[in-house]
Amino acid sequence: MSAPVAHALELRGLSKRYGSFIAVDAVSLRVDRGQFLTLLGPSGSGKTTILMAIAGFVAPSEGAVLLDGADITGLSPERRDFGMVFQGYALFPHMTVAENVAFPLRVRGLSRADRDARVRGALDLVQLAAFAGRRPSQLSGGQQQRVALARALVFDPALLLLDEPLSALDKKLRAELQDELKALHRRVGRTFVNVTHDQEEALSLSDQVAILNHGRLVQMGAPEALYERPRTRFVADFLGKSNFLQGTVREVGATGMALQAGATRLVQAGAAHPAPGRPALLSLRPEKIGLLAGAETAENEVAGTIASWAYLGAGYSLSVRTADLGEIRVALPAWRAPIAPREGLPVRLGWAADAAVPVLEDADAA
Amino acid sequence: MNGGYPAGPLARSIAWATVLYLLLPITIVIPVSVTDQRYLSLPEHGISFRHYANLLGSESWLASIQQSFWIALGSTLIAVTAGTLCAIGCWRIGRRSTELVRALMLLPLIIPAIVYAIGLYRWFGTLDLLDRFLGVTLAHGVTGIPYVVITVSTALAAFDPRLEQAARGMGASLGQTLRWVILPRIAPGIASGAIFAFIHSWDELVLVLFIASRNVFTLPRKIWDGINENLDPSMAAVAVLLIVFTVALLALDGALRARRQ
């Protein structure tokens, strides 16, 4: 690979309608040079349509796609200069691995010697040099995926687009290839745009994650920011697991507020809050809740009984029934767990005032 | 089929009866072709190959065979080019309206050949294409299109459209995509279509009877005239050669299909 030339990608008010169905609804976002962006959402959220619009396979109804500030909305796919890893890889079955990787170079009219050198480089990059003469059907799923990557990168494209690149692989292989993909991104230093419905993949791979639902961009940010400070119930629910606590605002202070949920009083840190008397919704991650032993106290405390539990290897997942807050899910590390879980066991749950985050109901966020 | 029930005696006998019904009329020409008589008949006193010798020594028969071959080759070229492009076009556009185009392309199979021939006769008259090599080649080429459209469409149905997207995405023009990705994948379908189009022209008679008279005298036309006029056993010999040639072509088609799988 030659010196990395990364490009910035921007979408401005991108919409795609199919008849009365709105697949993508006024999505605007920006990826900086060399960043790894993941479009994350459930099926039907419009993420693949956005990728296809970036590639030029789908013509947007409105809006523009810009590469380094230049409008490329009207360009046909073959003139956009992107590499793409398709869902299911789309390797040419009648060509060998080397011929597949050489395809974009052949299209560009490179001489055979140039082609051979770059194909070798690209296959080395994905550690498949030994398989150059094989047909795609003779490779495993993981190897095919790497061939697709080499083919997408061999011509130094401005952008690399990935359409659910890992979805066809089993779980263990997926984790391995996630690491490889991340290392590859660092090595080639190019702008990557990835589409997935797998939230773990999105968190572990990306510099930026854009969360989509019903064709709309709900929230975009670094993985930590999205996980720690989700803006809406959907984001908190889709990225990881979350409890939702419903209460009424009682008092609002400079550094936080107090909520009332039935007979339980909750304190919540943070600056901006709704007015007293208004309903409020908190998102509380299961791993931020502790079990209180004996005389231990916490800023927020609630008593309940274990309704059900499961052993997950690294930890226990408890579902604790409470009077005012419904069932609360708690993630408890298994190593030196303070209790042996069993159904009906009374427990006290505690969490800090800054453990939960106020979120908007999805209808209010729209 | 593996693991199915074996066929019962009734099913077996019906199946064999059907096979015999299909094959016997064809195989009857084999003994007839080696008859020792001067007219179309079964051999009486012994086997003789003189009708084969007669056939291969006859300039008029060889001329007909040659003419038929070139017409079949030319019309195959027309049918393959037009049929393949049509099938690929319909496949790429993929709209409901292309179903209509595809149905239209099958018309030569559906419309009785004689109806089509009457139309051609009128039309070719004004175009000065009657009794000319080009006229017959065109007529056979156009009526051969359905075979190619069917086989190529079938091959395209199994073609993953993402391969085309992938090629375009990597910068390939439509022409490059066609040449390097689509055509190699559907080549067996094109070959099958070509073989059928060739056979179609090779044994076509009705159109030839209408649009050709003296200059163009294809092999089927010569057999037809021979049967009507002089009952020469050379006809049986040529029929056997025709069968051998056709079976060889079909075997080639089978071999191509086997290689694809």
Contacts between the chains, C-beta under 8 A, distances in Angstrom:
chain1	res1	chain2	res2	distance
A	55	B	169	5.8
A	57	B	165	5.9
A	57	B	168	7.8
A	57	B	169	7.5
A	76	B	168	7.7
A	77	B	165	7.6
A	77	B	168	4.7
A	77	B	169	5.2
A	78	B	168	5.1
A	78	B	169	7.4
A	78	B	170	7.7
A	78	B	171	4.8
A	78	B	172	6.1
A	78	B	173	6.1
A	79	B	171	7.7
A	81	B	171	7.4
A	82	B	169	6.7
A	83	B	169	7.9
A	83	B	170	7.3
A	84	B	166	6.9
A	84	B	169	4.6
A	84	B	170	7.7
A	86	B	162	5.2
A	86	B	165	7.0
A	86	B	166	5.6
A	87	B	162	7.6
A	88	B	160	7.9
A	88	B	162	6.7
A	90	B	160	6.7
A	90	B	162	4.1
A	90	B	163	5.4
A	90	B	165	6.9
A	90	B	166	4.0
A	92	B	163	6.2
A	92	B	166	7.7
A	92	B	167	7.9
A	92	B	181	6.1
A	93	B	185	7.6
A	94	B	184	4.9
A	94	B	185	6.1
A	103	B	167	7.2
A	103	B	170	6.0
A	103	B	172	7.5
A	103	B	180	7.3
A	104	B	170	4.0
A	104	B	171	5.8
A	104	B	172	7.9
A	106	B	180	7.4
A	107	B	167	7.8
A	107	B	170	6.1
A	107	B	171	4.8
A	107	B	172	4.5
A	107	B	173	7.7
A	107	B	176	5.6
A	108	B	171	6.2
A	151	B	170	7.3
A	152	B	170	7.9
A	155	B	170	7.3
A	155	B	171	7.3
A	161	B	169	8.0
